[in-house]
Amino acid sequence: MRKARRWAAVAAGAAALATMASGPASAARPTDTDAYGPTHASAHGTREARSYAAAPAAAGEPVPAASLTTPHAGWRLKDSGSTARFRGLAAVSRTTAWVAGTAGTVLRTHDGGKHWRDISPPGAGELEFRDIEALDARRAVVLAIGEGEASRVFRTDDAGATWSESFRNTDPRAFYDCLTFFDRRHGIALSDPVDGTYRILSTADGGRSWRVLPSDGMPPAQKGEAAFAASGQCLVSAGRRDAWIATGGAATARVLHTADRGRTWSVTDTPIPAGDPARGVFALAFRDRTHALAVGGDFRPDQPSPHAAAVSDDAGATWIPAAGPPKAYRSGVVWLPHSRRLAVAVGPSGSDLTLDAGRTWHTFDNGSYDTVDCAPDLGCWAAGERGRIARLEP
């Protein structure tokens, strides 16, 4: 019975998204417009500039099939009660989600976004949280970015009632951007290059302790290359051992792949334009360890972002440009659960849907979002500037 309800939800989601693909005219509602307007940081050539790129049903039940086939299905804004910019997002279910953002802010909902509890770690007000990974409804690990001691990791086991600081970077050359978990015990975090190679931090106890991995298995970085801490998706994983890094800021936008939890890496070029500190791959999404999406572009609002999406069918070994990419820079992307073709991308100027596994994209919403994530029960959430949080709903 439970499996039947889940697949009914999947079918409903597919129907809803097919309706949304007709464009924003059929999917938009007054609450979807961006009342604040997108904001962006000015681009310059430092790692900090790249990390601040684009700086803007009953509980427990699946989505009812009939309700998600209406022309009005799409993002529904939730009142977060915050003005923080949320680039870290972890969807646990349709009822439970975590967000992390500026001014050391962490929020959590357990009732589908009706209420958000401020569970920010004490004393973290000067930190910039850019990634959060939920191990379950009560356990999560959050990453603060920045040079030197600004890069930190915190963990909670009690839904944010208490936090412990499990890592503080002491190397002024390191700048951590993203983290990912393979399972509830094993995870890695990514720093921009130190001494010419990306630095990988590893945990084998759920984020309670961390160690820097040897760099001899990491290919050399390009001059000026780095990762973008724009959505928590510059480092992603699939399965128990595979992870990928998205890069930009250099001559070529690249993707790095590990099949052994970060000890050794291979690297490949992508067709997403680079050659500038503001351009490159900003986010990756893997449906499984073989099929992948990459999105990005140029985060500056006065610059076009042609060819801002690509697909891979061989674990990221080769990338093919999308035939119909999003019309603007996108900072986040996610596959719809249990689907082989449906995915959503978001950015400061809108959201796009693909019905053909990333070959073509169609705008369905004009609101500003920086990051997106989906739970197995089709609980899909998006978050961004000025406290914006939304859930995909009828």
N, C-alpha and C positions, 0 to 999 in steps of 0.2 A: 504493500500500500504506500509506504514511504517513497519507494523508488518510482512508483507511478505518479505520485504528486510532484516529484522532482522533475521528471521528464515532461509533465504537463507545464511546469514553470518554464522549462527550456523552450518548449514549443511556443508558449505565449510570448516569451522574450523575443524570439526570432520574428514572430508576426509583428510585434510592436516596433522593432527596429527596422523591419522592412517598410513599415509605414513612415517612420522617421526619415528614411532615406530619401523621401520625396522632397525634403528640404525644409528650411526653417519656417517657411510660410505655413506648413501644415503642422509643425511640431512646436512652434514658439508660443509662449504665453506671456502675459505681462510680467510675471515674476521671473522670467528667464532673461529679461534685458539687463544689461550691466549698468546699474544706476550710478556706479562710481566712475566708469571708464577705465580702460586698462592703463596701468602704469608700468614703466620700464626704467631700469637703471641705465645710465650712460655706459657705453662700451669703452673699455680701455684694455691694455695688454697684460694686466696682471691676473694671477690665479683668482684673486678675490673678486675681480670684475666678472670672471666667467662663472664663479659660484653664485653670484647674485644676478645672473642673467634673467631678464624679464622680472625683476624684483617687484607682480600683481597676483496592508493586509493584517490579520491578527498576528500578534507576536509569534514567531516560530513557524508560521505558515509560508509556503511558497507564494509567488505572485499569482493571483487568479488569472487563468487564461483569458477569460472574456474581457477583463478590465485592461489588459495590456494590448489589446488589438484596436484600441481607439486611436483616432488621429492626434489626440492630445498627449500621448505618451511621450515622456522625455524627462529632463532634469526638473526636480522640484526643490527649490531653495529651502533650507532649514535655518531657523534662527539660532546661530551659535552663541550669541551674546558676546562676541569678541570682535576686535578689529585687527587681530593678528593676520599675517599672511601665512597660509598653511600650504607647505610644499611636501610635508610628510603625511602619508595617509595609509591606514591599514584597515581593510574591510574584513570583518570576521563573519558577518551575516547581514541580513536585512535589518536586524535590530541593533547590532553592536558594531561600532566602528571607532577608531582612534585617529586623531589628527595631531600634527606637531608643526610648530611654526616659529615666527619671530617672537622676540622678547621672552624666550624660554617657555613658550606656551604649549601645553599638552591638554587636549580635551578628549572626553570619551562619552559616548552615548550608549545606552542599553535599551532604549525604547524607540528605535527607528528615527532618531533625530529630533524628537519632541523636546527633549531636554539634553543639555550638554553640561557635564560636570568638569570644572577646571581642576585638573589633577597635576598641574605643573610641578616639577621637582623644586623643592625649596632652594632659594638662592640662585636660580638659573635665569634670572631676569635679563642678564646681559648676553645670554647665549642665543645662537641661531640654530634651531632645530630644523633639519632638512629631510630626515628620513626616520620612519618608525616601522618596526616589524612586530606584528602581534603573533606570539606563539600560540595563544588561544584567547578566550574572552577576558582572562585576568592577568596574563603574563605578556609583557611587551618589552622591547629594547628600542631605545631612541638614541639617535646620533645628532650631536651638535657639530657644526662645521667651523672651519677657520684655521688660521695659522697657529702653530704652537699649541699652547694649552687651551685655546678656544675649541679645539677638536676633542670632544669627550663622548663617552657612551654611558648611558644610565639604563638600569633594569628595574622592573617592578614585578612582583609576584602576587599582588593583591589589588589589581585594577587601579593602580595609581595612588592608593592610600599612603604608601611609602615607596621611596626610590633609593637605590644604592648606585653610587658612581663606580663603574667597573673598569673604566679606562680613561686616562687623561694623557694626551700626547705631550711629550716633553721635548720633541725634536722640532726646532723652529722651522725646519725646511719642509716638514710634512703638513699636509692640508687634506683632511679626510672629507669625502664627498657623499658616499652612499654605503649601505650595508645590505646584506641578504642572508637568509637562512636556508639551508638544505633540508633541515628537519628541526625538531625542537632543541637539539643539542649543538649541532654544527652550523657555523656561520662564518662569514668573512666580511671585512670592511675594506674600503678602497681609499687610498691616498693618492693625490697627484704625484707625479714623478719626483723621486729623491735620488740624487746622483745618477740621473738618466734613465731610471726605470720606475714604473708604478710600484707602490708599496702596498702589501696586503697584510691585513691584521686578521688573525684567526681565533675562533673560540670553539671549544669542544664540550662546554658545559652550559650551553644556553645563554651565553653572554655574561656569565658571572666573572669570567677572567678572559684575558686576551694576550696573544703573543704575536710579534711581527715575524712573518715567514721569510725564509731566505729569498734573495732576489735573483739567484742564478738561473732560475727557470723562467724569468720574465724577459720578453723581447725589449730592446731599447726603445725608448719613447722618441718621437719626433721633436724637433725644436719647436717649443711653444705649445706642445700638446698637453691636454689636461682633460679631466672629466667635468661635466656640468652638474652642479648640485641644484638642479632646477625642479626635480619632481621625485627624488628618491628612486629613480629608475635608470641611473647610469651604471648600476651594477645589479644584475638580476640572475636568478638561478632557475633550473628545472631539474627535477629528480634529486638524487642524493649526492651527486658529485660534480655536476656541470654548472658552470657560471660563465657570464659574459660581461665585458666592460664596453661601454660606449664612449667614444672620444671625439674631440674636436679641437678647434683653436690652432691647428697646424695646417700643413700643406694638404693633407688628406685626412678625411674623417674615417676612423677605423673601428673595428670591433675585435676585441681579444677574447679568447675562449680557453677555459680550463676544464679538464675532465677529471681532475684529481683534487678538487677543493682548494685550488689556488696555488699549488706547488709549481706546476709548469703551465705555460700558456703558449698558444699559437695566435697569429694575428692575420687579419685580412682587411683589405681596403673596401670601402663602401662608395656608392655613387652619390651620396648626399654631399652637397657642396661644402667646402671648407675654405682654407686659405686665408682665414681671418679669425681673430680671437673670439668673435661673436657667432661663429658658424660651426656646425658639425652635427653629430648625432647626439641628441639630448636624452632619448629614452628608448629602451628595448622592451619587448614583450615576447615571451616564448610560450606557445601553446603546449608544447612538449619539448623534448631536447632536440627536435629536428626543425620545427616550423616556427619562424620568427618574423617579427615586425620591427622596423626601426623608423623613428620619426625625429625631426629636428628642424634645421634651417638656420635662419639668422634672427636672433632674438630682438634686434633693433626694430622698432615700429616703423621707421622710415625706409627700411630695406626690404625688398621682396625676398621670398623664400621658395623659389622654384625647385622642383625635385626634392621636396622635403620629406619623402618617405621611400622606404625600400623594403623588400621581402627576401627571405631566405628559406629554402627548403632542404638545406643540408647542414643544419646545426651551426649556421653562420660562417661556413667556409667560403661561400660566394653570396653576393647580394645583387638583386635586380631592382632597378628603379621602378617605383609604382607608375603605371600607365596614366593614372589620374590621381595625382597626389593631393593632399589638402592644399588649399589656396594660400595658406599662411603658415608661419612658424608654429610648431606644435611641441609641447614640452612633456606630455605624458601619453601613454598608450596602454591598452589592456585588451586581451581576448575575452569574449563573453564565455563564461563557463559552459563546458559540454558542447561547444560549437566548434566546427572546423573552419568556418568562414567569417563569423561575425566578430568585429572588434570596434573599439571606440578610441579616438584620439582627442586630446584636449589641449588648449593653449589660451593665452590671454585674449585672443580675438574670437574664440568659438570652439565648437566641438564637431567632430566628423565621425561618420559611420562607414565601415566597409562591409559589404555583403559577399565579397569574393576574396577573402583572406589577404587583403591589403593591396590588391591590384588597382582598385579605384576607390576613392573616398568621396563622401557626400556630406556637406555641412547640414546639421540639423538644429543647431543652437548657436546663438551669438554671444552668450554670456562668457565671462572671464573665469577660466579655471587653469590651475597649474599642474594638477596631478589627478589621477583616476585609478580606482582599484575595484575589483569585483570579488565577492565571496562565492563559494560553491553553490549557494542557494539562490544565485542571481541577485544578491544584494550588491548593487553597483553604486559607488559613491564617487563624487568629485569634490575637490577643494581648491581654494585659491586665495586671492587678495581680499583684504578687509573683512575677514571672517566668513567668506563665502564657502558654504558647504551645501551640497545637494545630493539627492538620491534619485536614481532612475525609477520613475513611478508612472502609473496610469495617468 
